[in-house]
Amino acid sequence: MRHFVPRSPVMAQLQREVEPQLLNGGDLMEEREEPGAPGIVKKRRRKKKRRNKISTPAGTNEAEGDGEARGVVDVTKQLEQQTVEDKEREEDGEEDGDGESSAGKKKRKKKKKKGLKGQTDPPSIPICELYPSGDFPKGEECEYPPSKDGRSAAWRTTSEEKRALDMANEEMWSDFREAAEAHREVRTYVRSWIKPGMTMIDICEKLEDCSRRLIKENGLKAGLAFPTGCSINHCAAHYTPNAGDPTVLRYDDVCKIDFGTHVNGRIIDCAFTVTFNPKYDRLLEAVRDATNTGIKFAGIDVRLCDVGETIQEVMESYEVEIDGKTYQVKPIRNLNGHSIGQYRIHSGKTVPIVKGGEATRMEEGEAYAIETFGSTGRGAVHDDMECSHYMKNFNVGHVSIRLPRAKHLLNVINENFSTLAFCRRWLDRLGESKYLMALKNLSDLGLIDPYPPLCDIKGSYTAQYEHTILLRPTYKEVVSRGDDY
């Protein structure tokens, strides 16, 4: 049971004056509710208000001379001060909590962010996984050369129509770029370990294994476009070792590394020359310069014979001294660059490397392999040595096959290579054996074309450089260009 104490009139009046201030919260609540005010400014205002209230003398109460009223005012001020401090502590706690939660959010966001995946050493991550967005690196974009009458082709880069045509084929360009990025990384890797004393089989298989990983080989959707060429010295092209070939790379050899990758049949055909003895540097420089000249002069509506003439002029301007003897570098006249089609390495047009070729013109949307071969020999090649390269005839129709082994082999070729080139090592890898008779039968019927090694005279040296270019509506893109060449 509570004890009731009657209030004096003075206490009742003072309490009525103080209660509205406590109930309404005065200016203090107004400041707290003011939208948009920074938290720090609010704190300072509250502290200043509290100090002012505490320091205010109770002059009216002393004038009254009533001790009881003065006690009530003191208690009321203490209650008010405690209320303000409690609310400040609550607000400080909320602000601290917000700060902690925002910091936590920032930390969580940082954890969610994942850095771009980098390539391993040796390279093992497929290019499609390195660039999951599908935005693969572009090659070197060049303006087209001016026309014969001197008109610039710069308008193509700003034309809305040409830009729209370029975007319409973006999926095709992207396939080329993915295959080109795989080629760049593989050849960089090859340069890091190729050395004298290695067998040609080991070099080719190590290169092809890496190529298969980076392109993420998947049947005919992605893989190797043709066998790895590793032609040595007077042999200029189309040599890859068959099983049991004991050939070893030597210090004084000039080795042409020519390999291809493809995505959805969009082929990258790109080659370079490896030497260890610096006496061949001038030969390599001549061929590299000739290839870059051919790339520079290639373009939409350019005649193929004009490209060949400029290549020959540049290459023949070089002389090399090897073992005390001086040679003029000769372009190998019966080796050419070529247009590239889908699943078709040679799609009809040839890019000569000497004058006097066809007057056919390059066209918008085409892809070309611009390659040049320089030689210290006769400047012409012929078939020689054991054949290793084969390819299905792209234009052949139905042919009746009687030999069961030949039928089986053709089915294997159709399933694994279609119209892409292949070699005997790749048939071995698929588990095929005793297929030489069947392969000869298919060749005799015209279904499969053999491509034996092409050689200049013995004792000569040949070099090769090659790039794939895209004749896009807006730019000429040297899609296989890298930092190496």
Salt bridges, closest charged atoms under 4 A:
ASP27 OD2 - LYS49 NZ 3.15
GLU34 OE1 - ARG45 NH1 3.30
GLU80 OE2 - LYS53 NZ 2.52
ASP86 OD1 - ARG89 NH2 2.24
GLU88 OE2 - ARG46 NE 3.71
GLU88 OE2 - ARG50 NH1 2.94
GLU91 OE2 - ARG32 NE 2.29
GLU91 OE1 - ARG46 NH1 2.93
ASP92 OD1 - LYS43 NZ 3.14
GLU95 OE1 - LYS43 NZ 3.68
GLU129 OE2 - LYS216 NZ 3.31
GLU140 OE1 - ARG481 NE 2.82
GLU141 OE2 - LYS138 NZ 3.62
GLU141 OE2 - ARG472 NH1 2.72
ASP149 OD2 - ARG151 NE 2.92
GLU160 OE2 - ARG163 NH1 3.73
ASP166 OD2 - ARG472 NH2 2.71
GLU170 OE2 - ARG177 NH1 2.87
GLU181 OE1 - ARG184 NH2 2.86
GLU208 OE2 - ARG425 NH2 3.02
ASP209 OD1 - ARG212 NH1 3.76
GLU217 OE1 - ARG212 NE 3.39
ASP253 OD1 - ARG250 NH2 3.06
ASP269 OD2 - HIS338 NE2 3.17
GLU285 OE1 - ARG282 NH1 3.45
ASP306 OD2 - LYS148 NZ 3.86
ASP306 OD2 - ARG303 NE 3.12
ASP323 OD1 - LYS279 NZ 2.95
GLU363 OE2 - LYS349 NZ 3.06
GLU364 OE1 - ARG156 NH1 2.92
GLU364 OE1 - LYS162 NZ 3.07
GLU366 OE2 - LYS349 NZ 2.86
GLU371 OE2 - HIS338 NE2 3.30
GLU386 OE2 - ARG424 NH1 3.52
GLU432 OE1 - HIS408 NE2 3.12
ASP444 OD2 - LYS440 NZ 3.08
GLU466 OE2 - HIS338 NE2 3.98
GLU477 OE1 - ARG177 NH2 2.92
GLU477 OE1 - ARG472 NH1 2.73
ASP484 OD2 - ARG187 NE 2.73
ASP484 OD2 - ARG191 NE 3.90
